[in-house]
């Protein structure tokens, strides 16, 4: 049975330290276990109760076989410095159609945190769209484009 590695927790550890640790662990351990370990590290330090100040949002329409379309909303919070860390986090939230998910992405500075959050939001929405059979729409676009840039 595989055991997940224990990442030592210092008083002040940066995302760069975690990234270095993650690069080493990536070659040695299954990816799902690494993600779980890094998520546990951050969850031990900070739990979000809300997205905070919203700096961007988007509403999607989810066509349903029965009944009116449902709305799925995405919110991006203002990047903020993590307490006790040099790094920044950017909160994200997806709500609607039975979802209420709140999480954050960390970066070395506010720009990196924001960029990572945008990439992650795109991936999460695309995954949700796949799970919904491609019925998620933005701005009534029938081609299925969800409004995120390609890069």
N, C-alpha and C positions, 0 to 999 in steps of 0.2 A: 504494500500500500504506500502510495506517495504521500509525503508530508510536506505541507507548504513551508517555505523558509520563513524565519522570523527576522523581520527587518528591525534593527535596533532603533529605538526612538530616543533622539536627543532632545535637549531643551529647545534648540533652534535648528531645524533641518530645512533645507531649501528644496524647491522643485528640481534644481540642478542635481543636488545630492540624490534625490529619489530617481531622477532620470538615469544617473550613472549606475545606481543600484539596479534599476530596471533593465538597463542594457546588459548587465552581467547576468541577471536572473533569466532574461529572455532566452539566452542560449542554454540554460540549464533546467528550466522548469516549464511545465505547460502554461500557455498563455492565460487560460482561464484562472488558474491558481494565482498567477502574478497579478492579474487585475483585481482579484478578490483581496489579495494581501495589501495592495496599494490603496484600495478603497477602504479597507479596515483601518489603515494608518490615518487617513484623512478623517474618516467618520469618528475616530476616537478623539479627534481634536476639534471638530466643528460639525454641528448639525444645523441645517437651515430650517427656519420656520416659514419663511416666505422668500420670494424672489427679490424683495426690496424695491428700490427705485427702478422702475421699468424704463429702459432706454430704447427698446424696440419691441414690436409685437407683430404678429401676423395671424390672421384667422383663415382657416381652411374649411371647406365644406365637404362633408362625408356623405355621399349618396347612400341611401339605405333601401333595401328591397321593400320594406314595409314602413310606411310613415314618412314624415318629412325628413329632409336632410339634417344631419347633426353638425354642430360646429366643433372644430378642434382648434384651440388657440395655443400659440407659442409665445412665450414671454422671455425676453433677455434682460437680465438685471445689470445694473451698473457695476463694473469691476471694482473690487475693494481689496485692501490689503488684509491678508489673513492675520488674525491675532497670534502673536508670538512667532511669526514667520516673516521673512523678507519678501515672500511671494504674494501674488494676488490671485483672487478667485473671481469667476464670473458666473453668477447664478443663472440657471435655465429652468423653465417650467413648461410642461405640456398639460393642458386640461381639455376636457370635453370628451364625448363619446365613451364615457366610462373610465377615462384616464384622469389621473391627477398625480403627475410625476414631477418632483423637484430635486434638482441636483446641481452640481457646480463643476467647473473645470478650472484648473490652476495653471498659472504661467509665471514666468520670472518677472514680467512687468504687466501692466494693464493691457497693452496691445496684444501680447501673446495670449493672455487669458481670454481676451475677446475673440481673437482669431480661432483659438481652439474651441471655444463655445459655439461659434458660428459653424465650424466644420462638424462638430458633434451634433448640433441641432439638425443640420441637413441630413446627416446619416440616420438620426432617430426618426425624422419625418419620412425619409425614404423607406426605412424598415417598416414603419407603421403603415405606409401606403401599400407595401407588398402584402402585409398581413390582412389588409382590408380589400385585397383584390384589385388594387389600382384605382379605387373609387374616391380617393382624396383629391380635391380640387382647390386651386387658388385662383382667385379672380376670374372664375368661370372658364378657365382654360381647359378646353376639351382634349387637348393633346397630352395632358398629364404633367405638364411642366409645373413644378411647385414653387418657382420663383427664386431658387438659390443659384448662385453663379457656379460655373463648372470648376472653379479653382478656389 
